[in-house]
Amino acid sequence: MSETVIIGVDHGYAAMKSKNFSFPTGLVEYEHEPYTSKDVLEYGGKYYVVGSGRQPLQKDKTVTEDYYLLTLAAIAKELAHRGAEPTAVVHLAAGLPLTSFGRDKKKFRAYLLRDGKPVPFRYEGIGYTVTIAEVSLFPQGYAAVLTQSELLDEPSVIVADIGGWTVDLMRLDNRVPNAATCRSLELGMIRCLDGISEQIRRKLGLSMTAAQIETVLRGEVTSINEQAKEIIHREAGAYVRQLLSAITESGLDARAMPAIFLGGGAALLKRHVGATDGLFRPLILDDVCLNAKGYERLVGQLSRSVGGG
């Protein structure tokens, strides 16, 4: 039997993330083979172009097949990147918000596992047969921050995972998540981008794409209208202030204890949080793949612990 490959996948509303990849959650179905094999998944006799735009909001990701298909694409990307055999046994590591972890864990695990049967598909012209032999689920955000030992030695730490649709909050007390402090705010990056886009339409009459706005927010060189850039940065600053206020209103005071910010929106904070915001000790982790890396690390640690008795 093939050696099991541990693959971590972070199922975001706006983007799918694995250890080495991040791509939008868009999925376009075709009855016939598209003109190119790039980003094309063939499964069940149908073709899907992966990563075109983003999914319509699905609060329950098990309602449609979309996130399962996106998971297959993420697995294929990782197997190819790691030089692994396309016929592989996979231990899938994924996550859920702590606010819904207990409620959704069983259903999401069954959705991904599919009884552990071999699944044939093609991705970018390569045939795969993947057996998801096990699915391990962890709280989002928690796995990612376990690497930050200098802050975890603090008695209490805030964790804010800024995703596409939600900002998932928790407080760690002596490294243990305090369930009573967990909140999920509908203030993710999609809200930020949509708000910026609306302001640009109102004031300049321009319809800008999310990709254009994100380029400006990342500080990359671009030929975008200078007035639009000013609006983007001004509205991004307003969003950050709104977010910090909402965190405080949730009972978590980032002026009183260290805070770890991660997820797709963390890079935005790095550019727009100023000294005037009065944060006590912020640590901004802008690696969008950090949750997926954390899931893999936890499975590896658990496997070594079991193997060592």
Helices and strands as residue ranges (DSSP letters): E 4-11, E 15-18, E 22-24, E 27-30, E 40-43, E 46-50, H 66-82, E 87-96, H 101-113, G 114-116, E 118-123, E 126-139, H 142-145, H 149-152, E 156-162, E 167-173, E 176-185, H 189-204, H 210-217, H 226-249, E 259-262, H 266-272, G 275-277, E 282-284, H 290-307
